[in-house]
Amino acid sequence: MAVKGILEFIKHIFNKPSVIVEIGNDWVKIAECNVSQSGIYIAKSGFVKLAHIKTSISEAVSEIFRNLKLNKQNVITYLPRHLVTTRILEFPSTNPKEISDIINLQIGKQTPYTKEEIVFTYKVIDTKREGYTKVMLVIVKRNLINERLNALQKAGIRVDKVGLSSEGVFNWFSAFYSSLPGAKSPETVILVDIDSSYSDFLVICNGKLVFTKNVLIGANHLIEELAGFQDKFIEELKHSIYVYQEEGNGPKATKMFFSGAAINVKGLASVLSGKLDMPYEIINPFKNADNDFKFISVSSILGISMKRSALDFDLIPNEMRIKKLMEEKSKNLTIMGVLFITIMMMLSLLILINIYNKNRYIAQLDNENARIKTESDNIERMRKSIILIQDRIDAKGDSLTMLDYLYKILPKEICLTSVNIERKKQLTIRGLASVMSDVFKLVTALENSPNFKSVKNTYIRTKKEENAEYADFEIVCFYEE
């Protein structure tokens, strides 16, 4: 259950509800649509007749948004079918760039208005092997769009796209039709979506919307049995079929469907029976409608919400599209700037943390080095003390010992004048003797001693002083313990 709850939560995040607005000739329709496992549904709705609005449309829309607590960002609005003009055109090219250029050149011939007075868009509905492309061109007067966009902007609503009701009806019906048992997508069917004051006639072939036409008869007219609108409605349907076959040059339809408010038009089935050349079926896209909303259609709202991010028709004016792109670029640049500053701050913080850690480590090393130096100094002092003590304990190799051994073997006839002890325990002995033989006796005694090695008599001289004669000598040797 926990895993299921997490999955539902993630799905809820990514499937954000979409807010759809239609400002028609007689109704203002506002709805928030959401997606569940069973399909798309209207979570919140506010439908108001224009005749009941005592203030401006902007104030009425703002009040509905406020009462329903709807998000005013990225709202999608659409135009009812009867406010736009559609053309089915065929061009001798399959190159998208060439098709766009041809449409830009030919758009002035498809409407009595100048190019500056209209907004248009198109979609490819068929590409033939002979190199021809069939497109559906949608044209609307710019002032009709601007009136609705201005009203929504005054209400503080940010419009993301301006769609077409026919595409919404088609999207909804495609999902509905695919769920029918035994439905065949390659077949051609007709869908008539009945709204309050008009109906949208659609032809769907091979799963594509190939034709749409406005019928200026809706639920409000059909419920007036005495006015003869029901017969006019049948005539309009037959005329629309004829126009489709002449203009669209497509395959013959096999079945006709009626949606929107058709389910609530009393006696519509009896009116249709025997007067159409094909079987028909009345379907209901909005099963839980209130009595006040029986005679309006919500098919467009459901269908627009189904493919809010992939609508084929977007009638938003170029200047608004450019403004939107600039705002998005500015927003992206702002986000990039914030991210860059954040990254630089994080890098700076990491560098400061690294420097702080290194300084703290160096301080720890300095403290440890000072502690070790103190201990090493103590150890060095102890080592010197030990060496000094050892030298005092073992004094066999000192100068006194050398002189002691020397004087033990020194003949009594010899008088030493100096004893020089150098490095490597070399002794230089100088002295006086009565006769030279005493010097040789000393040399022999040193050579026979185990403590003196390499004995060498460097010189011996006879000197006279005050009628006395004596021998001056120098002997060099090495001491060994």
C-alpha positions in Angstrom: 0.0 0.0 0.0 2.9 2.3 0.8 4.4 1.8 -2.7 1.0 2.4 -4.3 0.6 5.6 -2.4 4.0 6.8 -3.5 3.2 6.0 -7.1 -0.1 7.9 -6.9 1.7 10.8 -5.3 4.3 10.9 -8.2 1.6 10.6 -10.8 -0.3 13.5 -9.1 2.8 15.7 -9.3 3.4 15.1 -13.0 -0.3 15.1 -14.0 -1.0 18.6 -12.9 -4.5 19.8 -13.5 -5.1 22.0 -16.5 -7.4 25.0 -16.5 -9.4 25.6 -19.7 -11.4 28.7 -20.5 -14.0 29.3 -23.3 -15.5 32.7 -23.8 -18.3 32.1 -26.3 -21.2 34.2 -27.6 -23.6 33.1 -24.8 -21.5 31.2 -22.2 -18.3 31.5 -20.3 -17.0 28.0 -19.5 -14.2 27.5 -17.0 -13.1 24.1 -15.9 -10.1 22.4 -14.2 -9.5 19.0 -15.6 -7.5 16.2 -14.0 -6.4 12.7 -15.0 -7.2 9.5 -13.1 -7.0 5.8 -13.8 -10.4 5.8 -15.3 -9.6 8.8 -17.6 -9.9 12.5 -17.7 -12.6 14.3 -15.6 -13.7 17.8 -14.6 -12.6 18.5 -11.0 -13.9 22.0 -10.8 -16.2 24.0 -13.1 -17.8 27.4 -13.4 -20.3 27.9 -16.3 -22.0 31.3 -16.5 -24.3 32.7 -19.1 -23.2 36.0 -20.6 -26.7 37.3 -20.1 -26.3 36.8 -16.3 -23.0 38.7 -16.0 -23.8 42.1 -14.6 -20.2 43.3 -14.5 -17.4 43.0 -17.1 -16.3 39.6 -18.4 -12.9 40.1 -16.7 -14.4 40.6 -13.3 -16.7 37.6 -13.8 -13.8 35.4 -14.8 -11.7 36.6 -12.0 -14.5 35.9 -9.5 -14.9 32.3 -10.8 -11.1 31.7 -10.5 -11.2 33.1 -7.0 -14.2 31.1 -5.9 -12.8 27.8 -7.4 -9.3 28.6 -6.2 -7.9 28.0 -9.7 -4.3 28.5 -10.8 -4.0 31.6 -13.1 -0.8 30.5 -14.7 -0.5 28.6 -18.0 -4.2 28.7 -18.7 -5.4 27.4 -22.1 -8.3 29.1 -23.9 -9.9 28.2 -27.2 -12.2 29.7 -29.8 -15.6 28.2 -30.6 -15.8 26.7 -34.1 -18.3 29.3 -35.4 -15.8 32.2 -34.8 -13.2 30.8 -37.1 -12.9 30.0 -40.8 -11.4 26.7 -42.1 -10.1 25.8 -45.5 -9.0 22.4 -46.9 -6.2 23.1 -49.3 -3.9 21.0 -51.4 -0.4 22.0 -52.4 2.0 20.3 -54.9 4.8 19.8 -52.4 5.7 17.7 -49.4 8.4 20.0 -48.1 7.2 21.6 -44.8 9.2 24.8 -45.6 7.7 25.1 -49.1 4.2 24.5 -47.7 4.7 27.2 -45.1 5.9 29.7 -47.8 3.0 28.9 -50.1 0.5 29.4 -47.3 2.0 32.8 -46.4 1.7 33.8 -50.0 -1.9 32.4 -50.5 -3.4 33.5 -47.1 -4.6 36.8 -48.5 -6.7 35.0 -51.1 -8.5 32.9 -48.5 -10.1 35.8 -46.6 -11.4 39.3 -47.4 -9.2 40.7 -44.5 -5.6 41.8 -44.7 -2.9 39.7 -43.3 -2.4 42.1 -40.4 -6.1 41.7 -39.4 -6.0 37.9 -39.1 -4.2 35.1 -37.2 -3.9 31.8 -38.9 -2.4 28.3 -38.4 -2.6 25.0 -40.2 -1.9 21.3 -39.9 -1.1 18.6 -42.5 -3.9 16.1 -42.7 -2.7 14.0 -45.7 0.3 13.4 -47.9 -0.3 11.7 -51.2 2.2 9.7 -53.2 1.9 12.0 -56.1 3.8 14.7 -54.1 0.7 16.6 -53.0 0.0 17.6 -49.4 -3.5 18.3 -48.0 -3.6 20.8 -45.1 -6.4 22.2 -42.9 -6.0 26.0 -42.7 -7.6 27.8 -39.7 -8.2 31.6 -40.0 -9.6 33.9 -37.3 -9.9 37.7 -37.0 -7.2 39.1 -34.7 -9.7 41.3 -32.8 -11.7 38.2 -31.7 -8.6 36.8 -30.1 -7.4 40.1 -28.7 -10.8 40.7 -27.0 -10.6 37.4 -25.2 -6.9 37.7 -24.3 -7.4 41.2 -23.0 -10.3 40.1 -20.9 -8.2 37.3 -19.4 -5.2 39.5 -18.9 -7.3 42.0 -17.0 -8.4 39.2 -14.7 -4.7 38.4 -14.0 -4.7 35.2 -16.0 -1.6 34.1 -18.0 -2.7 32.4 -21.3 -0.4 29.7 -22.6 -2.2 28.7 -25.8 -5.2 29.6 -27.8 -6.8 26.5 -29.3 -9.7 25.5 -31.5 -12.8 23.8 -30.1 -12.9 21.4 -33.0 -9.6 19.9 -32.1 -10.8 19.5 -28.5 -13.9 17.7 -29.7 -11.7 15.5 -31.9 -9.3 14.6 -29.1 -12.1 13.6 -26.8 -13.9 11.6 -29.4 -10.7 9.8 -30.4 -10.3 8.5 -26.9 -14.0 7.6 -26.6 -14.1 5.9 -30.0 -11.0 3.8 -29.3 -12.7 2.3 -26.2 -15.8 1.2 -28.2 -16.0 -2.6 -28.8 -15.4 -3.4 -32.4 -14.3 0.1 -33.4 -12.3 0.3 -36.6 -9.8 3.2 -36.8 -9.5 3.1 -40.7 -13.2 3.8 -41.2 -14.6 7.2 -41.7 -17.2 8.6 -39.2 -19.0 11.9 -38.6 -19.2 13.5 -35.3 -21.7 16.3 -34.5 -21.0 18.0 -31.2 -24.1 20.0 -30.2 -23.5 23.1 -28.0 -26.0 25.7 -26.8 -26.2 27.9 -29.9 -24.2 26.0 -32.5 -22.9 22.6 -33.5 -19.6 21.4 -34.7 -19.6 19.0 -37.7 -16.4 16.9 -37.8 -15.3 14.2 -40.2 -12.7 11.7 -38.9 -10.9 9.4 -41.3 -8.2 7.0 -40.4 -8.0 8.5 -36.9 -7.4 12.0 -38.3 -9.6 15.1 -38.3 -10.0 15.8 -42.0 -12.9 18.2 -42.1 -14.8 20.5 -39.8 -17.8 22.8 -40.5 -19.9 25.1 -38.3 -23.6 24.5 -38.0 -25.4 27.5 -36.5 -28.1 25.4 -34.8 -27.6 24.3 -31.2 -29.5 22.8 -28.3 -31.3 26.1 -27.6 -32.8 25.9 -31.1 -33.5 22.2 -31.2 -35.7 22.3 -28.1 -37.9 24.8 -29.8 -40.0 22.3 -31.7 -42.4 24.8 -33.3 -39.7 27.0 -34.8 -38.8 24.3 -37.4 -35.2 24.2 -36.3 -35.2 20.4 -36.2 -35.8 20.2 -40.0 -33.3 22.9 -40.6 -30.8 20.9 -38.5 -31.3 17.8 -40.7 -30.8 20.0 -43.8 -27.6 21.5 -42.4 -26.2 18.0 -41.7 -26.9 16.8 -45.2 -25.5 20.0 -46.7 -22.3 19.6 -44.5 -21.9 16.0 -45.8 -22.2 17.3 -49.3 -19.6 20.0 -48.7 -17.2 17.5 -47.2 -17.4 15.2 -50.2 -17.0 18.1 -52.6 -14.3 20.0 -50.7 -12.6 17.3 -48.9 -12.9 14.7 -51.7 -12.7 12.0 -49.0 -14.2 8.6 -48.5 -17.9 8.2 -47.6 -18.7 8.1 -43.9 -20.1 4.9 -42.5 -21.7 6.2 -39.2 -22.7 9.4 -37.5 -22.2 10.2 -33.8 -23.9 13.0 -31.8 -22.3 14.3 -28.6 -22.4 17.4 -26.4 -25.9 18.4 -25.4 -27.5 15.9 -27.8 -28.3 13.4 -25.1 -30.5 16.1 -23.4 -32.4 17.3 -26.5 -35.8 15.6 -26.1 -37.0 13.8 -29.2 -33.7 14.2 -31.1 -33.6 10.5 -31.9 -37.1 10.5 -33.4 -36.1 13.5 -35.5 -33.0 11.8 -36.8 -34.7 8.4 -37.5 -35.3 7.8 -41.1 -33.9 11.1 -42.2 -30.2 10.2 -42.4 -28.6 7.9 -44.9 -26.4 6.3 -42.3 -26.7 4.8 -38.8 -26.2 7.1 -35.9 -25.5 7.0 -32.2 -26.0 9.6 -29.4 -23.2 9.7 -26.9 -22.7 11.6 -23.7 -19.3 13.0 -22.7 -20.6 14.5 -19.4 -22.7 12.0 -17.6 -23.1 13.9 -14.3 -24.3 17.2 -15.7 -26.4 19.5 -13.6 -29.8 20.6 -14.9 -28.5 24.1 -15.6 -25.7 22.7 -17.8 -27.8 20.2 -19.8 -27.7 22.2 -23.0 -24.0 23.0 -23.4 -21.1 20.9 -24.5 -17.9 20.2 -22.6 -16.3 17.9 -25.2 -13.9 20.7 -26.2 -12.8 21.3 -22.6 -12.1 17.6 -22.1 -10.3 17.2 -25.4 -8.2 20.3 -25.1 -7.1 19.2 -21.6 -6.2 15.7 -22.9 -3.5 17.0 -25.2 -2.7 20.4 -23.7 1.0 20.2 -24.5 0.5 18.8 -28.0 -2.2 20.8 -29.7 -2.0 21.0 -33.5 -3.7 24.4 -33.6 -2.4 27.4 -31.7 -4.0 30.7 -32.6 -2.0 32.9 -30.2 -0.8 36.0 -32.1 2.8 36.2 -33.1 3.6 39.2 -31.0 2.3 37.4 -27.9 4.2 34.3 -28.9 7.4 36.4 -29.3 6.7 38.1 -26.0 6.2 34.8 -24.3 9.4 33.4 -25.8 11.3 36.5 -24.6 9.8 36.1 -21.1 10.7 32.4 -21.1 14.2 33.2 -22.2 14.5 35.9 -19.6 13.2 33.5 -17.0 15.6 30.8 -18.1 18.5 33.3 -18.0 17.4 34.3 -14.5 17.3 30.7 -13.5 20.7 30.1 -15.1 22.1 33.2 -13.3 20.7 32.0 -10.0 22.1 28.5 -10.6 25.5 29.9 -11.6 25.6 32.1 -8.5 24.6 29.1 -6.4 27.2 26.9 -7.9 29.9 29.6 -7.4 28.8 30.0 -3.8 28.9 26.3 -3.3 32.4 26.1 -4.9 33.6 29.0 -2.8 32.1 27.3 0.3 33.9 24.1 -0.6 37.2 25.9 -1.2 36.8 27.7 2.2 36.0 24.5 3.9 39.0 22.8 2.3 41.3 25.7 3.3 39.9 25.6 6.8 40.5 21.9 7.0 44.0 22.2 5.7 44.8 25.1 8.1 43.4 23.0 11.0 45.5 20.0 9.8 48.6 22.2 9.6 47.9 23.6 13.1 47.6 20.0 14.4 50.9 19.1 12.7 52.5 22.1 14.2 51.2 21.2 17.7 52.3 17.6 17.1 55.7 18.7 15.8 56.2 21.0 18.9 55.3 18.1 21.2 57.7 15.7 19.4 60.4 18.4 19.4 60.0 18.8 23.1 60.2 15.1 23.6 63.2 14.8 21.2 65.0 17.6 23.0 64.5 15.8 26.3 65.7 12.6 24.7 68.8 14.3 23.3 69.7 15.8 26.7 69.3 12.3 28.2 71.5 10.8 25.4 74.3 13.4 26.1 74.0 12.8 29.8 74.4 9.0 29.2 77.4 9.5 26.9 79.0 11.9 29.5 78.3 9.4 32.3 79.7 6.6 30.1 82.8 8.6 29.4 83.2 9.2 33.1 82.7 5.6 34.0 85.0 4.3 31.3 88.0 6.6 31.3 90.5 4.1 29.8 91.1 6.1 26.7 91.5 9.6 28.2 94.7 11.6 28.4 95.5 10.7 32.0 95.5 7.1 31.1 97.8 7.6 28.2 100.3 9.6 30.4 100.0 7.0 33.1 101.1 4.2 30.7 103.8 6.5 29.3 105.3 7.4 32.6 105.3 3.7 33.7 107.7 2.8 30.9 109.6 6.1 30.9 113.3 5.6 31.9 114.5 7.7 34.8 117.2 9.3 32.8 114.7 10.9 30.4 113.1 14.3 31.1 110.0 15.1 29.1 109.6 18.7 28.0 106.1 18.2 26.2 103.5 15.6 25.4 101.1 16.5 22.7 98.0 14.3 22.3 96.3 14.8 19.0 93.3 13.3 17.2 93.2 9.5 16.6 95.2 9.2 19.8 98.5 10.3 18.3 101.2 11.2 20.9 104.1 13.5 20.1 106.7 13.2 22.9 109.5 15.7 23.2 112.3 15.6 25.9 115.9 15.6 27.0 118.3 12.8 27.8 121.9 12.8 29.1 123.0 10.5 26.4 121.4 9.3 23.1 121.3 5.7 24.3 118.6 6.7 26.9 116.5 7.9 24.0 116.9 4.6 22.2 116.0 2.8 25.4 112.7 4.8 25.5 112.0 4.0 21.9 112.5 0.3 22.6 110.3 0.5 25.7 107.5 2.1 23.7 107.7 -0.5 21.0 107.6 -3.4 23.5 104.6 -1.9 25.2 101.1 -3.3 24.1 99.6 0.2 24.4 101.8 2.1 21.9 102.1 1.3 18.2 103.9 2.7 15.2 106.7 4.3 17.3 109.0 6.5 15.3 111.9 8.7 16.4 111.5 11.7 14.2 114.7 13.4 15.4 117.5 13.3 18.0 120.1 16.1 18.4 123.0 16.8 20.7 123.0 20.2 22.5 125.5 22.0 24.8 124.5 24.5 27.3 126.8 26.0 30.0 129.4 23.4 29.5 126.8 20.7 29.7 125.9 18.3 26.9 122.5 16.6 26.4 120.4 14.9 23.7 117.1 16.6 22.4 114.6 14.2 20.8 111.1 13.8 19.5 109.1 10.6 19.3 105.7 10.1 17.5 103.5 7.0 18.3 99.8 6.0 18.6 98.0 4.8 21.7 95.8 1.7 21.8 93.9 0.3 24.7 
